[in-house]
Amino acid sequence: MAYIGKEPQVGNYSVLDALSASSTASYTMQLSSTNFTPESANHLIVSLNGVIQKPGSSYTVSGSTITFSSTLSSSDSIDFIIALGNVLDIGVPSDGVISNAKLGTDLISGETDIGGAIADADLFLVDDGAGGTLRKTAASRIKTYIGGGITQAQQWRITSGFTFSTVQDIDSNWEISDATGYGSIGSNLTQSSGIFTFPSTGYYLIMATFNFRRATNERGVGGNINATTNNSSYSVVSSVEVNNSDVGGGDNTTYAGSCQAIFDVTDTSNIKFKLTIQTSASDQTCDGDTSRNYTGFVCVRLGDT
């Protein structure tokens, strides 16, 4: 492009710190007492004893060291060294002078909407440790940090009914539901003789349902969620009493109820649960079936502990 008059120039022109000649050919260049490394020897104007030196033959540059072609003495005078900088470089802009409009549309500037759902590979800028350093991270990492929704959910039931006459563990005939349309998420609970072990640590919601049939004029039947934190002694943490009346009804009158409990599972080896049933009379029946859910529970992992 042609110019009328002097062509504008860009770059950072600096007079380097003064150097005193001595009996050596090599000297460390500094700017404001800090070592200075030019782009190349051609980016310097060097005056020695009143004569401008030719780069490459009169002197060479390696890092911040300038080496003259011959050893100088104290009678020599290094008049000045001017660093031209990179004349094709606009230099470092002043704070606050660059706007979003000056940035490319492919940069993270808020000028262009992502235009769709966030994907795992999308990148975010975060302040690393609140130290003022911006770093990038993938959406997949953020999802892991804040949680990606429910990671475990399943339903268990007993496959057949049985009679009972006192407090009793439901310790057999357990299965994971396989009813039409059933689905589960994540790893399954494991159970041994009706004692259930969580697949991983976290907060879990247990929602138990009990179905009963009773004989005429017998009363007091219910279900419980029992918990242990030492893999040994159990305590009732949630209960439901579904029949507490001896008025009306007849043989095989049915009753149902539910109860819930939230577990903070910090140790899967010791924190476990089981279901128990109880009655104050004899010949009560806890209902179960292999094709539908009568008595059982739903387990949902809510989040990390």
C-alpha positions in Angstrom: 0.0 0.0 0.0 1.4 3.4 -1.0 1.7 6.3 1.5 2.0 10.1 1.0 4.9 11.1 3.1 6.5 8.9 5.7 5.1 5.3 5.9 3.8 4.5 9.4 5.9 2.1 11.4 4.9 -0.2 14.2 7.0 -1.9 16.8 8.5 -1.4 20.2 11.7 0.8 20.0 13.8 0.7 23.2 17.2 2.0 24.2 18.8 -0.8 26.2 20.7 -0.2 29.5 24.2 1.2 29.0 27.1 -1.2 28.8 30.7 -0.5 29.9 33.4 -2.0 27.6 36.0 -4.2 29.2 38.5 -6.9 28.2 35.8 -9.2 26.8 33.8 -9.6 23.6 30.5 -10.8 25.2 28.0 -8.7 27.2 24.5 -9.3 28.7 21.9 -6.9 27.3 19.3 -5.6 29.7 16.2 -3.4 29.6 15.3 -1.8 32.9 17.8 -4.1 34.7 16.1 -7.2 33.2 17.8 -9.5 30.7 16.6 -8.6 27.2 16.4 -11.1 24.2 15.9 -9.5 20.8 14.2 -11.3 17.9 17.6 -11.5 16.1 20.8 -9.5 15.6 19.1 -7.7 12.8 16.6 -6.1 15.3 19.4 -4.1 17.0 21.2 -0.9 16.1 24.6 -1.0 17.8 27.0 1.9 18.0 30.6 1.2 19.0 33.1 4.0 19.2 30.8 6.2 17.2 30.4 3.7 14.4 27.2 1.8 13.6 28.0 -1.9 13.6 26.9 -4.5 11.0 24.8 -7.3 12.5 26.1 -10.8 11.8 29.7 -9.8 11.1 30.5 -7.1 13.6 28.4 -8.7 16.3 26.2 -11.8 16.9 23.4 -12.4 19.3 22.5 -15.5 21.3 19.7 -15.1 23.8 20.4 -11.9 25.8 24.1 -12.1 25.0 25.7 -9.8 22.4 29.2 -10.9 21.2 31.4 -8.5 19.2 33.7 -9.9 16.6 36.8 -9.0 18.7 37.6 -8.5 22.3 37.0 -4.9 23.5 39.0 -3.0 26.0 38.2 -0.3 28.6 39.2 2.3 26.1 36.3 1.3 23.8 32.9 2.9 24.1 29.6 1.0 23.6 27.7 4.1 22.7 24.2 2.6 22.6 22.1 -0.4 21.7 18.6 0.3 20.3 16.2 -2.7 20.1 13.8 -2.3 17.2 11.5 -5.1 18.3 9.5 -6.8 15.6 8.5 -4.1 13.1 5.6 -6.3 11.8 4.2 -6.7 15.3 1.7 -4.2 16.7 3.1 -4.8 20.2 1.1 -5.3 23.4 -2.2 -3.4 23.3 -3.1 -1.3 26.3 -5.6 -2.7 28.9 -9.2 -2.5 27.9 -8.8 -1.4 24.3 -9.9 -4.6 22.6 -13.6 -5.2 22.4 -15.6 -8.3 21.4 -16.2 -6.8 18.0 -12.4 -7.0 17.3 -12.3 -10.7 18.1 -12.9 -13.6 15.6 -16.3 -15.2 15.7 -14.7 -18.6 16.6 -13.4 -17.2 19.9 -15.3 -17.5 23.2 -16.6 -14.0 23.3 -20.4 -14.2 23.8 -21.0 -12.9 20.3 -22.2 -16.2 18.9 -24.7 -18.5 20.6 -23.8 -22.2 20.7 -27.0 -23.0 18.9 -27.7 -26.4 20.4 -27.5 -28.6 23.4 -24.2 -28.6 25.3 -22.0 -31.6 24.4 -19.3 -33.4 26.5 -16.6 -32.1 24.2 -17.7 -28.4 24.5 -15.1 -26.3 26.4 -15.6 -23.8 29.2 -13.2 -21.2 30.7 -12.7 -21.3 34.4 -10.6 -19.3 36.8 -8.0 -21.9 38.0 -8.1 -21.7 41.8 -9.4 -18.1 41.8 -5.9 -17.1 41.0 -6.7 -15.1 37.9 -5.5 -17.7 35.5 -8.1 -18.8 32.9 -7.9 -22.4 31.8 -10.2 -24.5 29.7 -12.2 -27.6 30.8 -14.6 -29.9 29.0 -18.3 -30.1 29.8 -17.8 -33.8 30.6 -15.6 -32.8 33.6 -18.2 -30.3 34.8 -20.9 -32.9 34.5 -18.8 -35.3 36.7 -18.2 -32.6 39.3 -21.8 -31.5 39.7 -23.4 -34.8 39.0 -24.9 -36.0 35.8 -28.4 -36.9 37.2 -29.5 -40.2 38.8 -26.9 -42.8 38.4 -28.6 -45.8 40.0 -32.2 -46.9 40.3 -33.9 -50.3 40.5 -36.9 -52.2 41.9 -36.9 -55.4 43.9 -39.8 -57.6 44.9 -40.6 -61.0 46.6 -41.8 -63.6 44.1 -44.3 -65.4 46.4 -46.3 -64.8 49.6 -45.9 -66.4 53.0 -47.6 -66.5 56.4 -46.1 -65.1 59.6 -47.2 -64.6 63.2 -44.5 -62.4 64.8 -41.6 -60.1 63.8 -39.9 -61.7 60.8 -37.2 -60.7 58.3 -38.2 -61.0 54.6 -35.1 -63.1 53.9 -36.0 -65.1 50.8 -37.6 -65.1 47.3 -36.2 -61.8 46.3 -35.7 -60.8 42.7 -35.1 -57.7 40.6 -38.3 -56.7 38.8 -38.6 -58.0 35.3 -42.2 -56.7 34.6 -43.1 -55.5 31.2 -41.5 -52.2 30.4 -39.3 -52.3 33.5 -35.9 -50.5 33.4 -33.1 -49.8 35.8 -30.1 -47.5 35.9 -26.5 -48.3 37.0 -25.2 -51.1 39.2 -27.5 -53.4 41.1 -27.8 -53.9 44.8 -26.7 -57.3 46.0 -28.5 -59.3 48.7 -27.9 -62.3 50.8 -30.7 -63.8 52.9 -32.6 -60.5 52.6 -29.7 -58.3 53.6 -29.0 -55.7 50.9 -25.6 -54.2 50.1 -25.3 -50.9 48.2 -23.2 -50.9 45.0 -21.3 -47.7 45.9 -21.2 -44.9 48.4 -23.7 -42.1 48.2 -27.1 -40.9 49.4 -29.9 -43.5 48.6 -33.7 -43.3 48.9 -35.4 -46.6 49.8 -39.2 -46.7 49.2 -40.7 -49.9 50.5 -44.2 -51.2 49.9 -46.0 -54.0 51.8 -49.1 -55.9 50.9 -50.9 -58.1 53.5 -54.0 -60.3 53.9 -55.4 -61.2 57.4 -57.9 -63.4 59.1 -61.1 -62.1 60.7 -60.8 -60.1 63.9 -57.0 -60.1 64.0 -55.1 -56.9 64.2 -51.8 -55.0 64.1 -49.7 -55.7 61.0 -47.0 -53.6 59.6 -43.7 -53.4 57.7 -40.3 -51.8 58.5 -37.0 -50.7 56.9 -34.1 -51.7 59.1 -30.6 -50.4 58.9 -27.1 -51.3 60.2 -23.9 -49.2 60.2 -21.7 -52.0 61.5 -22.9 -54.9 59.4 -24.2 -56.5 62.6 -26.9 -54.8 64.7 -30.0 -53.5 63.0 -32.4 -50.8 64.0 -35.9 -49.9 62.6 -35.5 -46.6 60.8 -38.9 -46.4 59.0 -42.3 -48.1 59.6 -45.8 -48.4 58.4 -48.8 -49.9 60.3 -51.4 -50.9 57.7 -54.0 -52.6 59.8 -54.9 -51.7 63.4 -58.6 -52.5 63.5 -60.6 -55.6 64.5 -63.9 -54.2 63.2 -65.4 -55.5 60.0 -63.6 -57.4 57.2 -63.3 -61.0 56.8 -60.8 -63.7 55.8 -58.3 -62.5 53.2 -59.1 -58.8 53.8 -56.1 -57.0 52.1 -54.1 -54.0 53.3 -51.2 -52.2 51.9 -48.8 -49.4 53.0 -45.4 -47.9 52.3 -42.6 -46.3 54.1 -39.4 -44.5 53.1 -35.8 -43.9 54.3 -32.8 -42.0 53.1 -29.4 -43.7 53.7 -26.0 -41.9 53.8 -23.8 -44.7 52.7 -20.2 -43.8 53.5 -19.1 -47.5 53.8 -20.7 -50.2 51.6 -19.2 -52.9 53.8 -21.0 -51.9 57.0 -24.0 -49.8 56.0 -26.8 -52.1 54.8 -30.5 -52.6 55.1 -33.3 -55.2 55.2 -37.1 -55.3 55.4 -39.0 -56.9 58.2 -42.7 -57.5 58.9 -44.6 -57.8 62.2 -48.0 -58.6 63.6 -49.7 -59.0 66.9 -51.8 -62.0 65.8 -51.3 -65.2 63.9 -51.9 -66.4 60.3 -51.1 -63.1 58.6 -49.9 -63.2 55.0 -47.3 -61.1 53.2 -48.2 -61.1 49.5 -45.7 -61.5 46.7 -45.8 -62.5 43.0 -43.2 -63.2 40.3 -45.0 -61.2 37.6 -46.2 -58.1 39.5 -45.0 -56.0 42.5 -46.8 -56.6 45.8 -44.2 -56.4 48.5 -40.8 -54.9 47.8 -38.9 -51.6 47.4 -37.5 -49.1 44.9 -33.9 -47.9 45.5 -32.6 -44.6 43.9 -29.2 -43.1 44.4 -29.7 -39.4 44.9 -26.1 -38.2 44.8 -22.6 -38.4 46.3 -22.1 -38.6 50.1 
